[in-house]
Amino acid sequence: MTGEDSKYFFQCIHAGFAQKRKFLISNLQKGLHIPRKKLEDAFERLSIPLITRAQELSVDQWKELTYTLVTYL
C-alpha cells in the first residue's frame, strides 16, 4: 500500500465509523461524497450486504473495499 493508498484507507475507516449505529454505506456516502450507486456496486462486487455496519468488516475487507473504491470508482 502506498502512502496515498494508506491515507485513503484511513479516510474510509474514519468515514465508516463516523456514526456507528448507521449502515456503512450511508456513512461512506456522506463522509466520502461518493454516489450511493457507486458504493452499491462496490459492495456488490465484494459481496458485502448493504445493511453492514463498519464494525462488522474485517481489516482485510476494509482493505478490499478501499482498493475497490480507488480502482473502480
C-alpha positions in Angstrom: 0.0 0.0 0.0 1.5 3.4 -1.0 1.3 6.4 1.2 -1.6 7.8 -0.7 -3.5 4.5 -0.5 -3.0 4.2 3.2 -4.2 7.8 3.6 -7.4 6.9 1.7 -7.7 3.7 3.7 -7.8 5.7 7.0 -10.2 8.2 5.4 -12.6 5.3 4.6 -12.3 3.9 8.1 -12.9 7.3 9.7 -16.0 7.9 7.5 -17.3 4.4 8.1 -17.1 4.7 11.8 -18.4 8.3 12.0 -21.8 7.2 13.2 -21.5 3.6 14.4 -25.3 3.0 14.6 -25.8 3.8 10.9 -25.1 1.4 8.0 -21.7 1.6 6.5 -22.9 2.6 3.0 -24.6 5.7 4.4 -21.6 6.7 6.4 -19.3 6.3 3.3 -21.7 8.1 1.1 -21.8 11.1 3.4 -18.2 11.1 4.6 -16.5 10.5 1.2 -19.1 12.1 -1.0 -19.4 9.1 -3.3 -22.7 8.5 -5.1 -24.8 5.7 -3.5 -25.0 3.7 -6.8 -21.2 3.5 -7.0 -21.0 2.3 -3.4 -23.7 -0.2 -4.0 -21.7 -1.5 -7.0 -18.6 -1.8 -4.8 -20.5 -3.6 -2.1 -22.0 -6.0 -4.6 -18.5 -6.7 -6.1 -17.2 -7.6 -2.7 -20.4 -9.5 -1.5 -20.9 -7.0 1.3 -24.6 -6.7 2.3 -25.9 -3.2 2.1 -27.0 -3.4 5.8 -23.5 -3.9 7.0 -22.1 -1.7 9.8 -18.5 -0.6 9.9 -17.6 -2.8 12.9 -18.7 -5.9 11.0 -15.9 -5.8 8.4 -12.5 -7.4 9.0 -9.3 -5.5 8.3 -8.9 -7.5 5.1 -12.4 -6.5 4.0 -11.7 -2.8 4.7 -8.5 -3.2 2.5 -10.5 -4.8 -0.3 -13.2 -2.1 0.0 -10.7 0.7 -0.1 -8.9 -0.9 -3.1 -12.2 -1.3 -4.9 -13.2 2.3 -4.3 -9.8 3.6 -5.5 -9.6 1.3 -8.5 -13.1 1.1 -9.9 -14.7 4.4 -9.0 
